[in-house]
Amino acid sequence: MVTNLKEETVRLGAVQAEPIWLDLQGTVAKTIKIIQDAGTKGINVLGFPEVWIPGYPWNIWTQSIPQNKAMLHKYMANSMSIDSPEMEAIKAAVKEAGIFVVLGYSERDGGSLYMAQSTISSEGVIVSHRRKIKPTYVERIIWGDGQASSLKSVVETPFGKVGALCCFEHYQPLLRYYQYAQGEQIHVASWPAFFEVPKGSEWPFQGSPEASLLASRFMALEGQMFVILSTQIVKEENLDSMHLRELGVTDKAAGGFAMIYGPDGTELVDALAPDQEGILQADVMLSDIDYSKALLDPVGQYSRPDMLTLQAIKTEGKHVIEK
């Protein structure tokens, strides 16, 4: 449960930026630069977008599987292993900056990919590692499911209890509730680039900035926590390589909708333009969570566990069991 909330100011940071598309080395270099910038700004907790490394491949929505064969091969080659020189370089940058980072990336583990989030402490140590438990729709062409260990994402830090989810995981009520039960105080909501849905378009509203902002804001409201919402953008020169203009998804540079919310759902910062890169930052006090908890606490005084309860199965599945 959330107790003894600190009176110290915590500076939160939300990344809105464009990766170096399908380029592991290039995006790692940009990641390190962003971490260094965040350290200079005095940010304590920094959130990165979903699969920031090596970028969210919009081609999976705009092209067929045969058309994406070469792209997917390149994407796999440029995904990052958790035990790799690239991750070691990022961890070293986090330690040098003295900040706490939730990093979204496409994780390569053997011959499979996963939509991963690694939480790196200010000592440069991975203190939590999770994978999106169910990639969304066509994402399952590329990425596999996270297992039971991915349910546990909330960790104690000098800046409060920090946790994270990816994209459409914010539409899973049981998963959100499990985050609340872990006493989460600062939540990193990692999203890809999304674009305004044109009138008359058949594109689903769920995949829009407006819907994604609503989902993230509702988590702040429902769980009484601070939410760092981080997103990617796509610049003009990269629209055609992902067939975004051709398919009518967008005709201009856009995709960003980063935000930071308070535990009552209040917007704590002014948004960047949808095509603008930067780090949003907000100074917060964890003790302000008590104002919202006094009204409702879904895992405390505003709950009825004698009537409704959540069962979380934490047994990890294994491919081989030797007896």
C-alpha positions as CSV (number, residue, x, y, z in Angstrom):
1,M,0.0,0.0,0.0
2,V,1.1,3.7,-0.4
3,T,2.3,5.0,2.9
4,N,4.6,7.7,4.2
5,L,4.6,9.8,1.0
6,K,7.6,12.0,0.7
7,E,7.5,15.8,0.9
8,E,10.5,16.2,-1.4
9,T,10.0,17.5,-5.0
10,V,10.5,14.9,-7.7
11,R,11.1,16.0,-11.3
12,L,9.4,13.9,-13.9
13,G,10.4,13.8,-17.6
14,A,8.4,12.5,-20.6
15,V,10.3,11.9,-23.9
16,Q,8.7,12.9,-27.2
17,A,11.1,12.2,-30.0
18,E,11.8,10.4,-33.3
19,P,14.1,7.4,-33.2
20,I,16.7,6.7,-35.9
21,W,14.4,4.3,-37.6
22,L,15.5,0.6,-37.7
23,D,19.0,1.6,-36.7
24,L,20.1,0.1,-33.4
25,Q,23.4,2.0,-33.1
26,G,21.9,5.3,-34.2
27,T,18.9,5.1,-31.8
28,V,21.2,4.0,-28.9
29,A,23.4,7.0,-29.5
30,K,20.3,9.3,-29.5
31,T,19.0,7.6,-26.3
32,I,22.3,8.3,-24.5
33,K,22.1,12.0,-25.7
34,I,18.5,12.3,-24.3
35,I,19.5,10.7,-21.0
36,Q,22.4,13.2,-20.7
37,D,20.1,16.1,-21.5
38,A,17.6,14.9,-18.8
39,G,20.4,14.7,-16.3
40,T,21.4,18.2,-17.1
41,K,17.8,19.3,-16.6
42,G,17.7,17.7,-13.1
43,I,15.1,15.2,-14.1
44,N,14.7,12.3,-11.6
45,V,12.4,9.9,-13.4
46,L,12.5,9.7,-17.2
47,G,10.1,7.7,-19.4
48,F,10.7,6.6,-23.0
49,P,8.1,5.6,-25.7
50,E,7.1,2.1,-26.6
51,V,9.8,0.2,-28.6
52,W,11.8,3.4,-28.8
53,I,14.7,1.3,-29.9
54,P,14.7,0.9,-32.9
55,G,11.4,2.6,-33.4
56,Y,7.8,1.5,-33.9
57,P,7.5,0.0,-37.4
58,W,4.3,1.5,-38.8
59,N,4.7,-0.7,-41.9
60,I,3.0,-3.5,-40.1
61,W,-0.2,-1.6,-40.3
62,T,0.2,-0.2,-43.8
63,Q,1.8,-3.2,-45.7
64,S,1.2,-6.9,-46.0
65,I,3.4,-9.6,-44.5
66,P,5.1,-10.4,-47.9
67,Q,5.7,-6.7,-48.5
68,N,7.2,-6.4,-45.0
69,K,9.6,-9.3,-45.4
70,A,12.8,-7.3,-45.9
71,M,11.7,-4.7,-43.3
72,L,11.1,-7.3,-40.6
73,H,14.4,-8.9,-41.3
74,K,16.1,-5.6,-40.7
75,Y,14.0,-4.9,-37.7
76,M,15.0,-8.1,-36.1
77,A,18.7,-7.4,-36.7
78,N,18.4,-4.0,-35.1
79,S,16.4,-5.0,-32.0
80,M,18.4,-5.0,-28.7
81,S,19.3,-7.8,-26.3
82,I,19.1,-7.1,-22.6
83,D,22.7,-8.5,-22.3
84,S,24.4,-6.5,-25.0
85,P,27.1,-3.8,-25.4
86,E,24.3,-1.4,-26.4
87,M,22.4,-1.9,-23.2
88,E,25.7,-1.6,-21.2
89,A,26.3,1.8,-22.8
90,I,22.8,3.0,-21.9
91,K,23.1,1.8,-18.3
92,A,26.5,3.6,-18.0
93,A,24.8,6.8,-19.3
94,V,22.0,6.5,-16.8
95,K,24.5,6.0,-14.0
96,E,26.5,9.0,-15.1
97,A,23.4,11.2,-15.4
98,G,22.2,10.0,-11.9
99,I,18.6,9.6,-13.0
100,F,16.0,6.8,-13.0
101,V,14.9,5.6,-16.5
102,V,12.1,3.4,-17.9
103,L,13.4,2.4,-21.4
104,G,11.1,1.0,-24.1
105,Y,12.7,-1.2,-26.8
106,S,12.3,-4.2,-29.0
107,E,14.1,-6.9,-27.1
108,R,15.8,-9.7,-29.0
109,D,16.0,-12.9,-27.0
110,G,17.4,-15.7,-29.2
111,G,15.3,-15.9,-32.3
112,S,12.3,-14.0,-30.8
113,L,11.4,-10.4,-30.2
114,Y,9.4,-8.8,-27.4
115,M,8.1,-5.4,-26.6
116,A,10.2,-4.7,-23.5
117,Q,10.5,-2.1,-20.8
118,S,13.6,-2.1,-18.6
119,T,13.7,0.1,-15.5
120,I,17.2,1.3,-14.9
121,S,18.2,2.8,-11.5
122,S,20.5,5.8,-11.0
123,E,23.2,3.3,-10.2
124,G,23.0,1.9,-13.8
125,V,21.3,-1.3,-12.7
126,I,18.2,-2.9,-14.3
127,V,15.9,-3.3,-11.3
128,S,12.8,-4.3,-13.3
129,H,12.3,-5.9,-16.7
130,R,9.0,-6.7,-18.3
131,R,7.5,-7.5,-21.7
132,K,4.1,-6.4,-23.0
133,I,1.9,-9.3,-22.0
134,K,-0.1,-9.3,-25.2
135,P,1.0,-7.4,-28.3
136,T,-1.9,-5.7,-30.1
137,Y,-3.5,-7.1,-33.3
138,V,-0.9,-7.0,-36.1
139,E,2.0,-6.5,-33.6
140,R,1.8,-10.2,-33.0
141,I,3.4,-10.7,-36.4
142,I,6.7,-9.5,-34.9
143,W,6.6,-9.7,-31.1
144,G,5.8,-12.5,-28.6
145,D,3.9,-12.4,-25.4
146,G,5.3,-11.5,-22.0
147,Q,5.1,-14.1,-19.3
148,A,4.1,-14.0,-15.6
149,S,7.2,-12.2,-14.5
150,S,6.0,-9.2,-16.7
151,L,3.2,-8.6,-14.3
152,K,5.6,-7.2,-11.6
153,S,6.8,-3.9,-12.9
154,V,6.5,-1.6,-9.8
155,V,9.8,-1.0,-8.0
156,E,10.8,1.0,-4.9
157,T,13.1,4.0,-5.9
158,P,14.4,7.0,-4.1
159,F,11.7,8.9,-6.0
160,G,8.7,6.7,-5.1
161,K,7.2,3.5,-6.4
162,V,7.7,3.5,-10.2
163,G,6.0,1.2,-12.7
164,A,5.2,1.0,-16.4
165,L,2.9,-0.4,-19.1
166,C,2.9,-0.3,-22.9
167,C,0.3,1.3,-25.2
168,F,-2.9,-0.7,-25.3
169,E,-2.1,-2.4,-22.0
170,H,-3.8,0.7,-20.6
171,Y,-7.0,-0.7,-21.9
172,Q,-6.7,-3.9,-19.8
173,P,-8.6,-3.2,-16.5
174,L,-7.2,-6.2,-14.7
175,L,-3.6,-5.3,-15.5
176,R,-4.2,-1.7,-14.4
177,Y,-5.7,-2.9,-11.1
178,Y,-2.6,-5.1,-10.5
179,Q,-0.5,-2.0,-10.9
180,Y,-2.6,-0.2,-8.3
181,A,-2.3,-3.2,-5.9
182,Q,1.5,-2.8,-6.1
183,G,1.3,0.7,-4.7
184,E,2.4,2.4,-7.9
185,Q,2.9,6.2,-7.4
186,I,4.7,7.2,-10.7
187,H,3.6,5.4,-13.9
188,V,5.3,5.5,-17.2
189,A,2.8,5.1,-20.1
190,S,4.9,4.2,-23.2
191,W,3.2,4.8,-26.6
192,P,4.2,4.8,-30.2
193,A,3.4,7.6,-32.6
194,F,-0.3,8.0,-33.2
195,F,-2.0,10.4,-35.6
196,E,-5.3,12.3,-35.7
197,V,-8.0,10.2,-37.3
198,P,-9.4,12.0,-40.4
199,K,-13.2,12.4,-40.6
200,G,-14.7,9.6,-42.6
201,S,-11.6,7.4,-42.1
202,E,-12.0,3.7,-41.3
203,W,-9.0,3.9,-38.9
204,P,-10.1,2.9,-35.4
205,F,-10.4,5.7,-32.9
206,Q,-8.6,3.7,-30.3
207,G,-5.4,4.2,-32.2
208,S,-5.5,8.0,-32.0
209,P,-3.8,10.5,-29.8
210,E,-7.1,11.6,-28.2
211,A,-8.0,8.0,-27.2
212,S,-4.5,7.3,-25.9
213,L,-4.5,10.5,-23.8
214,L,-7.9,9.5,-22.4
215,A,-6.6,6.0,-21.4
216,S,-3.4,7.4,-19.8
217,R,-5.3,10.2,-18.0
218,F,-7.9,7.7,-16.7
219,M,-5.1,5.6,-15.2
220,A,-4.0,8.7,-13.3
221,L,-7.5,9.2,-12.1
222,E,-8.4,5.6,-11.3
223,G,-5.1,4.8,-9.6
224,Q,-4.4,8.2,-8.0
225,M,-0.8,8.3,-9.4
226,F,1.4,10.6,-11.5
227,V,1.5,9.5,-15.1
228,I,4.5,10.1,-17.5
229,L,3.1,9.7,-21.1
230,S,5.9,9.3,-23.6
231,T,5.6,9.1,-27.4
232,Q,7.4,8.9,-30.7
233,I,7.0,11.2,-33.6
234,V,7.5,10.7,-37.4
235,K,9.0,13.6,-39.4
236,E,8.1,14.5,-42.9
237,E,11.0,12.8,-44.6
238,N,10.1,9.4,-43.0
239,L,6.3,9.3,-43.8
240,D,6.7,7.6,-47.2
241,S,9.1,4.8,-46.0
242,M,6.2,3.7,-43.7
243,H,3.5,4.4,-46.4
244,L,1.7,6.6,-44.0
245,R,0.8,9.2,-46.6
246,E,-0.1,6.6,-49.2
247,L,-2.6,4.9,-46.9
248,G,-4.1,8.1,-45.7
249,V,-2.9,7.7,-42.1
250,T,-1.3,11.2,-42.1
251,D,0.0,13.7,-44.6
252,K,2.2,15.6,-42.3
253,A,4.9,15.2,-39.7
254,A,3.2,14.3,-36.4
255,G,2.6,11.5,-34.0
256,G,3.6,13.1,-30.7
257,F,1.1,13.6,-27.8
258,A,3.4,13.4,-24.7
259,M,1.9,14.6,-21.4
260,I,2.4,14.4,-17.6
261,Y,-0.7,14.0,-15.4
262,G,-1.3,14.5,-11.7
263,P,-3.0,11.9,-9.5
264,D,-6.4,13.7,-10.0
265,G,-5.9,13.7,-13.8
266,T,-4.8,17.3,-14.0
267,E,-2.4,18.2,-16.9
268,L,0.8,19.3,-15.3
269,V,2.6,20.6,-18.5
270,D,1.8,22.3,-21.8
271,A,2.0,19.8,-24.7
272,L,4.6,20.0,-27.4
273,A,3.5,20.3,-31.0
274,P,2.8,16.8,-32.5
275,D,6.0,17.0,-34.7
276,Q,8.2,18.6,-32.0
277,E,11.0,16.8,-30.1
278,G,11.7,17.4,-26.5
279,I,11.4,16.4,-22.9
280,L,8.4,17.5,-20.9
281,Q,9.1,18.0,-17.3
282,A,7.1,18.6,-14.1
283,D,8.1,19.1,-10.5
284,V,5.7,17.1,-8.2
285,M,5.2,16.1,-4.6
286,L,4.3,12.5,-3.9
287,S,2.4,13.7,-0.8
288,D,-0.2,15.3,-3.2
289,I,-1.4,11.7,-3.9
290,D,-3.1,11.8,-0.5
291,Y,-5.6,14.4,-1.8
292,S,-6.9,12.0,-4.4
293,K,-6.6,8.9,-2.2
294,A,-8.8,10.6,0.4
295,L,-11.6,10.5,-2.2
296,L,-11.1,7.0,-3.5
297,D,-8.6,4.2,-3.2
298,P,-9.5,1.2,-5.4
299,V,-7.2,-1.1,-3.5
300,G,-8.1,0.2,-0.1
301,Q,-11.0,2.0,1.5
302,Y,-12.9,2.3,-1.9
303,S,-13.0,-1.4,-2.6
304,R,-14.9,-4.6,-1.6
305,P,-12.5,-7.5,-1.8
306,D,-15.1,-9.7,0.0
307,M,-17.2,-9.3,-3.2
308,L,-14.7,-8.6,-6.0
309,T,-11.1,-9.7,-6.2
310,L,-8.3,-10.2,-8.7
311,Q,-6.4,-13.5,-9.1
312,A,-2.8,-13.0,-10.5
313,I,-1.1,-16.2,-11.6
314,K,2.7,-15.7,-11.2
315,T,3.9,-19.1,-12.3
316,E,6.2,-18.7,-15.2
317,G,5.6,-20.9,-18.3
318,K,8.6,-23.0,-19.4
319,H,9.3,-24.4,-22.8
320,V,11.1,-27.5,-21.5
321,I,10.4,-29.3,-18.1
322,E,12.9,-32.0,-17.3
323,K,11.9,-34.7,-14.8
